Amino acid sequence: MLANGNFEEALGFYKTANEIQPEAKHYFNMALCAMNLKQDYQNYLNESKKLDQDYYLKHEKKLADLQEFIKQQGEKND
């Protein structure tokens, strides 16, 4: 769902998954969903980093790329 742009639905599934078994990957992907939905995402990133700093650091570039894309989209819409 995340890859298809169904961010709201994906976020819900990741939240449910974390209730069962918290994982850094789930929190990181929740941050990506929230970012695309223009919601606060920092707490998700903090949890991801706290659970598995290596995973977080390995995927940090994905986050930076998405932030840049969203910024560019915002500038195009102005």
C-alpha positions as CSV (number, residue, x, y, z in Angstrom):
1,M,0.0,0.0,0.0
2,L,2.8,2.4,0.8
3,A,4.4,1.8,-2.6
4,N,1.1,2.4,-4.3
5,G,0.5,5.7,-2.5
6,N,-2.2,4.5,-0.2
7,F,-0.7,6.3,2.7
8,E,-3.7,6.5,5.0
9,E,-4.4,2.8,4.8
10,A,-0.7,1.8,5.0
11,L,-0.4,3.9,8.1
12,G,-3.2,2.1,9.7
13,F,-1.7,-1.3,8.9
14,Y,1.7,-0.3,10.3
15,K,0.1,1.0,13.5
16,T,-1.7,-2.4,13.9
17,A,1.5,-4.3,13.2
18,N,3.4,-2.3,15.8
19,E,0.7,-3.1,18.4
20,I,1.5,-6.7,17.8
21,Q,5.3,-6.5,17.4
22,P,7.0,-3.1,17.3
23,E,9.7,-2.9,14.7
24,A,11.9,0.0,13.5
25,K,10.9,-0.7,9.9
26,H,7.2,-0.2,10.8
27,Y,7.9,3.1,12.6
28,F,10.1,4.3,9.7
29,N,7.4,3.5,7.2
30,M,4.8,5.1,9.4
31,A,6.9,8.3,9.3
32,L,7.0,8.1,5.5
33,C,3.2,7.7,5.4
34,A,2.7,10.6,7.8
35,M,5.1,12.8,5.9
36,N,3.1,12.2,2.7
37,L,-0.1,13.0,4.5
38,K,1.4,16.2,5.8
39,Q,1.1,14.9,9.4
40,D,3.6,15.1,12.2
41,Y,6.1,12.2,11.7
42,Q,9.0,13.0,14.0
43,N,7.8,10.7,16.8
44,Y,7.7,7.8,14.4
45,L,11.3,8.4,13.4
46,N,12.4,8.7,17.0
47,E,10.8,5.3,17.8
48,S,12.4,3.7,14.7
49,K,15.8,5.0,15.7
50,K,15.4,3.9,19.3
51,L,14.4,0.4,18.3
52,D,17.2,-0.1,15.7
53,Q,19.6,2.7,15.0
54,D,21.4,0.7,12.3
55,Y,18.1,0.3,10.3
56,Y,17.3,3.9,10.7
57,L,20.7,5.1,9.6
58,K,20.7,2.7,6.6
59,H,17.3,4.1,5.4
60,E,17.9,7.8,6.3
61,K,18.7,8.7,2.6
62,K,15.2,7.5,1.6
63,L,13.8,9.9,4.1
64,A,15.9,12.8,2.9
65,D,14.9,12.1,-0.7
66,L,11.2,12.1,0.2
67,Q,11.6,15.4,2.1
68,E,13.2,17.0,-0.9
69,F,10.5,15.6,-3.2
70,I,7.7,17.0,-1.0
71,K,9.5,20.4,-0.8
72,Q,9.8,20.5,-4.6
73,Q,6.1,19.6,-5.0
74,G,5.2,22.4,-2.6
75,E,7.2,24.9,-4.6
76,K,5.5,23.8,-7.8
77,N,2.1,24.4,-6.3
78,D,2.9,27.9,-5.1
